[in-house]
Amino acid sequence: MSLLDLLGRRWTLRVLWELRDGHALGFRELQSRCDGMSSSVLAQRLSELREAGIVASEGGYLLTDSGTELLEAFDQLYRFSKRWARSA
């Protein structure tokens, strides 16, 4: 439940999406990619994601192995949503 709580917080999924390509991003670059996100919210989300072991801050922010695995798990949800949308 704690993971779902974290993922349900505003901007969390957007941060993960912007880090998906595996390249480390600096704070300002990540903020510019997340249109309209305040620096305080970004700092909070990054802190929460680091604490959860999903994001690391080594020369910028990037997904950990667990973060990459989490995004791979979203692929199944994406495929389900495609099937669901066609049947709805």
C-alpha positions in Angstrom: 0.0 0.0 0.0 2.9 2.4 0.7 4.1 2.1 -2.9 0.6 2.8 -4.2 0.4 5.8 -1.9 3.7 7.1 -3.2 2.8 6.5 -6.9 -0.5 8.2 -6.3 1.0 11.5 -5.2 0.9 14.4 -7.6 3.8 14.5 -10.0 5.4 11.2 -8.9 4.6 9.3 -12.1 5.7 12.3 -14.2 9.1 12.2 -12.5 9.5 8.5 -13.2 8.4 9.1 -16.8 11.1 11.8 -17.3 13.8 9.5 -15.8 12.8 6.5 -18.0 15.6 6.7 -20.5 18.4 6.0 -18.0 20.2 9.3 -18.3 20.9 11.2 -15.2 19.1 14.6 -15.1 20.0 17.6 -12.9 17.4 19.1 -10.7 16.7 22.1 -13.0 16.5 20.0 -16.1 14.1 17.6 -14.5 12.0 20.5 -13.3 11.9 22.0 -16.8 10.7 18.7 -18.2 7.9 18.6 -15.6 5.9 21.6 -16.8 4.5 23.6 -13.9 6.0 21.6 -11.0 7.3 23.8 -8.2 10.8 23.3 -7.0 9.6 22.4 -3.5 7.3 19.7 -4.8 10.0 18.2 -7.0 12.4 18.2 -4.1 9.8 16.4 -1.9 9.0 13.8 -4.6 12.7 13.1 -5.3 13.3 12.8 -1.5 10.4 10.3 -1.2 11.6 8.3 -4.3 15.2 8.2 -3.0 14.0 7.0 0.4 11.9 4.3 -1.4 15.0 3.2 -3.4 13.4 4.0 -6.7 15.6 7.0 -7.6 19.3 7.7 -6.9 21.1 11.0 -7.0 24.5 10.2 -8.5 25.7 13.0 -10.7 22.0 13.9 -11.2 18.8 11.9 -10.7 18.2 8.5 -12.3 16.3 5.4 -11.7 17.7 2.6 -9.6 17.4 -1.0 -10.7 14.2 -1.1 -8.6 12.9 2.0 -10.4 13.6 0.4 -13.8 11.9 -2.8 -12.7 8.9 -0.7 -11.5 8.6 0.9 -14.9 8.8 -2.5 -16.6 5.8 -3.5 -14.4 3.9 -0.6 -15.7 4.1 -2.1 -19.2 1.6 -4.8 -18.2 -0.7 -2.1 -16.9 -0.3 -0.2 -20.2 -1.2 -3.4 -22.2 -4.2 -4.0 -20.0 -5.4 -0.4 -20.5 -5.2 -0.8 -24.3 -7.3 -3.9 -24.2 -9.8 -2.3 -21.8 -10.1 0.9 -23.9 -11.0 -1.2 -27.0 -13.7 -3.1 -25.1 -15.2 -0.1 -23.4 
